[in-house]
Amino acid sequence: MTRDIVDKIIIKYMKKLYGFALSKTKNIDKAEELASQITFEVYKSLLNIDQLHNINSYIYKIACNVYAHFIKEEYEEKLMYDVTDIKVVSEDIEQVEAHSRIRREISFLSNLHREIVIMYYYEKLKIKDIAEKLNTYPGKIMWHLHEARNQLKDSFLEKKGINLSPKNINFTEMRNYGRVSPLNIGMPFYFKKSISKDIAYLSYYEPQTSLSLANILNIPVAFIEDEIFHLVDNGYLLPLPGDKFISNIYITELNYEIELKINNLLQKNAKYICDMYMPLLFDTIKNYLRLNKNKIYTPLNDFNFLMWSISCFACFRKLPTKNVKNDISKLSVERKDGGVNIAMASVLTKSNLKNKKFFRHGDLSKHSSVNGTDKVDIWLFTSYFDNRKEEEIFDFYMNLEKLYYKTNGRIIKNISQIDNFVNLYEKGVIVSNKKSEYFNLIITTLSDNELVDILPSMPKELKSLSVKLDKELYLIAKNILPKHMHKISKIININSFTKRVLRYYILEHLLKSGMLKPLKKNQTNTVNMILFSDFLPQGC
């Protein structure tokens, strides 16, 4: 039936339904509640049928069924009235536990349900009074009360066992793909609590309500709703119709078979790059250094140390096949902290524990000027080959150019500069040997783009292999990711030759083949780092 027809029937039978309820309960308040429940069930039922031959009989049967349920619930509801009397002393241990359980289960209700239950059962307000307080109509209050009561009843009668659902999810890394916050606020700032990670993970593969999350995590809804608001407000959760939420984070979670497949693909392509591109790169740098001795400073003229950094930099800047800046921008989220980016995280599983060494930051670039004139920029690639401490990486690359500028390329110790020199020594930027002291990193007067122009372009055959790898990685990801992450996955898997894990395999292969030699102890602090400056260290 249509709503118009049903509304007319309900209006016609309203008084009769109340009369039926009053005759059964002999109590005005109970009659109002019973009549509301009967009306609700009749209304819902009539909407789902087309025709009726005997409407009186049909409605009477529904009324009788509702009344039967109403009588059954009366005993359970009596417990609810007693909940407010915390000082009640009872010899019946089971009843005491029941009181405690009801108080606990009420805390798991949503805000609106909890508010209605407290006003109705604790404050003893009538339905119409609650409706006035909440600025709505009695039928809606009855609906919510009915839903809340059913949830409490189910929770109270259910014997809950051990919750085997995912809890305390461990994000092995959290990062923002795109423009980071000017305040250097990243994902870890918003996911300090384990409950935030749990919510993000549990709402990733399918949308969740605050209630469903509370039930899975066995945490009161009030706590869940606070965290949901926090994550929605900062763009890490998306609200959906039906009071549902879905995670807006690109979460990587690999099983052993998929991880093995990806690693095999990356290792195979790392060999292609080492065979087809690296010889060109090494020859190009050798030829350039013969003609331009005063453009690039390498500590102790160690060509091997130079090529560690140049190899990673070249993969980052010369091996992309497509500019995805606009595509990333369209899918990025504008965050309140000023960042515009895609949130990414990895979940640690038993299968990828062995690759824990891969969970590092990757590329970091900082472009700046000192006093508006001198140019001091820095690029670094963080991997498990270096000895930089995880918690010091950002501070390291944020401050290095200023420290170097203050020295003006000279190692002249004086009282005014002592703090700067101590910092440079501690970071391994200045090294002392028996003969002298020297700057222990690659420094060039070339700009970032000038260095890129010197490097050889990717051969056509290698470019085709790069595009092929992009497609292969996307198809693997597409099969394991939720649908709302497919577009992001397609963009993220473009330019896969620049992936940091692939570069780890490239460095491993270069070491194995002998093109690169193992690093010396004092080189692990500043490896894969290039400082772009207006001046080189004095005497180079």
Residue pairs with C-beta under 8 A, 6 or more apart in sequence:
1 9
1 46
1 47
1 49
1 50
3 47
5 46
6 43
6 46
6 47
9 42
9 46
9 55
10 39
10 42
10 43
13 42
13 59
14 39
17 35
17 38
17 39
17 42
17 59
17 63
18 31
18 32
18 35
20 35
20 38
20 63
20 67
21 30
21 31
21 32
21 34
21 35
21 38
21 63
21 67
22 28
22 31
22 35
24 31
24 34
24 67
25 31
25 34
29 126
32 126
32 127
32 128
33 70
33 127
33 142
34 66
34 67
34 70
36 127
36 138
36 139
36 142
37 66
37 70
37 142
37 146
38 62
38 63
38 66
38 67
39 139
40 139
40 142
40 143
40 146
41 62
41 65
41 66
42 59
42 62
42 63
45 62
52 58
73 149
73 153
76 153
76 156
77 121
77 149
79 95
79 98
79 99
79 102
80 102
80 121
81 121
82 88
82 99
83 99
83 102
83 103
83 106
83 121
83 122
84 122
88 99
90 96
98 156
101 156
102 152
102 156
105 151
105 152
105 155
105 156
106 114
106 117
106 118
106 152
107 114
107 220
107 221
107 222
108 151
108 155
108 211
108 214
108 215
108 220
108 221
109 117
109 148
109 151
109 152
109 211
109 221
110 210
110 211
110 221
110 225
111 221
111 222
111 225
112 144
113 144
113 147
113 148
113 151
114 148
114 221
114 222
115 134
116 130
116 134
116 141
116 144
116 145
116 148
117 145
117 148
117 149
117 152
119 125
119 129
119 130
119 133
120 127
120 130
120 145
125 133
127 138
127 141
127 142
127 145
128 138
130 141
131 137
131 138
131 140
131 141
134 141
151 211
163 216
163 217
163 218
165 202
165 216
165 217
166 198
166 201
166 202
166 216
167 198
167 216
167 217
168 194
168 197
168 198
169 194
169 197
169 198
169 200
169 201
169 347
170 197
170 347
170 348
171 191
171 197
171 345
171 346
171 347
171 348
172 346
172 347
172 348
172 352
172 356
172 359
173 344
173 345
173 346
173 359
174 186
174 187
174 188
174 191
174 343
174 344
174 345
175 186
175 187
175 344
175 345
175 361
176 186
176 187
176 339
176 341
176 342
176 343
176 344
177 250
177 328
177 341
177 342
177 343
177 344
177 492
178 328
178 329
178 332
178 339
178 340
178 341
178 342
179 332
179 339
179 340
179 341
180 186
180 339
180 341
181 335
181 337
181 338
181 339
182 338
182 339
183 337
183 338
184 394
184 398
185 337
185 339
187 236
187 249
187 343
187 344
187 345
189 337
190 196
190 230
190 231
190 234
190 236
191 197
191 200
191 345
193 227
195 217
195 219
195 223
195 224
195 227
196 227
196 230
196 231
198 213
198 217
199 208
199 213
199 217
199 224
199 227
199 228
199 231
199 237
199 247
200 231
200 236
200 237
200 247
200 249
200 251
200 345
201 247
201 251
201 347
202 208
202 213
202 216
202 217
203 213
203 237
203 245
203 246
203 247
204 246
204 247
204 249
204 251
204 482
205 482
206 246
206 482
207 240
207 242
207 244
207 245
207 246
208 216
208 244
208 245
208 246
209 242
209 243
209 244
209 245
210 221
210 224
210 225
210 228
210 243
210 245
211 221
213 219
213 224
213 228
214 220
214 221
214 223
214 224
217 224
228 237
228 245
231 237
232 238
232 239
232 245
233 336
234 335
234 336
234 337
235 248
235 333
235 334
235 335
235 336
235 343
236 247
236 248
236 249
236 343
237 245
237 246
237 247
237 248
238 245
238 246
238 247
238 248
239 245
240 246
246 482
246 484
248 333
248 343
249 343
249 344
249 345
250 342
250 343
250 344
250 345
250 485
250 488
250 489
250 492
251 344
251 345
251 346
251 347
252 344
252 345
252 346
252 347
253 346
253 347
253 349
253 480
254 262
254 349
254 351
254 352
254 480
255 349
255 351
256 350
256 351
258 476
258 480
259 351
259 352
259 355
261 476
262 473
262 476
263 355
265 469
265 472
265 473
266 499
266 501
266 502
266 505
267 505
267 509
269 465
269 466
269 469
269 496
269 497
269 502
270 502
270 505
270 506
270 508
270 509
271 509
272 462
272 465
273 315
273 319
273 462
273 497
273 502
273 506
274 506
274 509
274 510
274 513
274 515
276 459
276 461
276 462
277 314
277 319
277 456
277 458
277 459
277 462
278 311
278 506
278 510
278 515
280 456
280 459
281 307
281 310
281 311
281 314
281 455
281 456
282 307
282 515
284 454
284 455
284 456
285 306
285 307
285 310
285 454
286 303
288 295
288 454
289 296
289 303
294 445
294 536
294 540
295 444
295 445
295 446
296 306
296 442
296 443
296 444
296 446
297 439
297 442
297 443
297 444
297 536
297 537
297 540
298 305
298 306
298 442
299 305
299 431
299 438
299 439
299 440
299 441
299 442
299 523
300 438
302 523
304 516
304 517
305 442
305 519
305 520
305 523
305 527
306 442
307 515
307 516
308 385
308 507
308 516
308 519
308 523
308 527
308 528
309 381
309 442
309 527
309 528
309 529
309 530
310 442
310 455
311 506
311 507
311 510
311 516
312 381
312 383
312 503
312 507
312 528
313 379
313 381
313 451
313 455
313 528
313 530
314 455
315 497
315 498
315 502
315 503
315 506
316 363
316 379
316 381
316 498
316 503
317 452
317 455
318 452
318 455
318 456
318 457
318 458
319 458
319 466
319 495
319 497
319 498
320 495
320 497
320 498
321 458
321 463
321 466
321 467
321 470
321 494
321 495
321 497
322 494
322 495
324 491
324 494
324 495
327 491
327 494
328 342
328 491
329 340
331 342
331 487
331 488
331 491
332 340
332 341
332 342
333 340
333 341
333 342
333 343
334 340
335 341
342 488
342 492
344 492
346 352
346 359
348 356
357 384
358 384
358 500
358 501
358 504
360 382
360 383
360 384
360 390
360 500
361 382
361 393
362 381
362 382
362 500
363 379
363 380
363 381
363 500
364 378
364 379
364 380
364 381
364 382
364 393
364 394
364 397
365 377
365 378
365 379
365 448
366 377
366 378
366 379
366 397
366 398
366 401
367 377
367 448
368 376
368 377
368 401
369 375
369 376
370 376
370 401
370 402
370 405
374 405
374 533
374 534
375 447
375 532
375 533
375 534
376 401
376 402
376 404
376 405
376 531
376 532
376 533
376 534
377 401
377 447
377 448
377 531
377 532
377 533
378 397
378 400
378 401
378 529
378 530
378 531
378 532
379 448
379 529
379 530
379 532
380 396
380 397
380 528
380 529
380 530
381 500
381 503
381 528
381 529
382 388
382 393
382 528
383 500
383 503
383 504
383 507
383 528
384 504
385 504
385 507
385 519
385 524
385 527
385 528
386 524
386 525
386 526
386 527
386 528
387 428
387 524
387 525
388 396
388 525
396 427
399 423
400 427
400 429
400 531
401 531
401 533
403 420
403 423
403 424
403 429
404 424
404 429
404 439
404 443
404 531
404 533
405 533
406 417
406 420
407 417
407 420
407 421
407 424
408 535
409 439
409 533
409 535
409 536
409 537
409 538
410 537
410 538
411 421
411 430
411 437
411 438
411 439
411 537
411 538
413 421
421 430
424 430
425 432
427 525
427 526
428 440
428 522
428 524
428 525
428 526
429 439
429 440
429 441
429 525
429 526
430 437
430 438
430 439
430 440
431 437
431 438
431 440
431 522
438 537
439 537
440 522
440 523
440 525
440 526
441 526
441 529
441 530
441 531
442 526
442 529
442 530
442 531
443 530
443 531
443 532
443 533
443 536
443 537
444 451
444 530
444 531
444 532
444 533
444 536
445 532
445 533
445 534
445 535
445 536
446 454
446 532
447 532
448 532
451 530
451 532
458 466
458 497
462 497
466 495
466 496
466 497
469 496
469 497
470 493
470 494
470 495
470 496
473 493
473 496
474 489
474 490
474 493
477 489
477 493
478 486
478 489
481 489
496 502
507 516
510 516
511 517
511 518
519 527
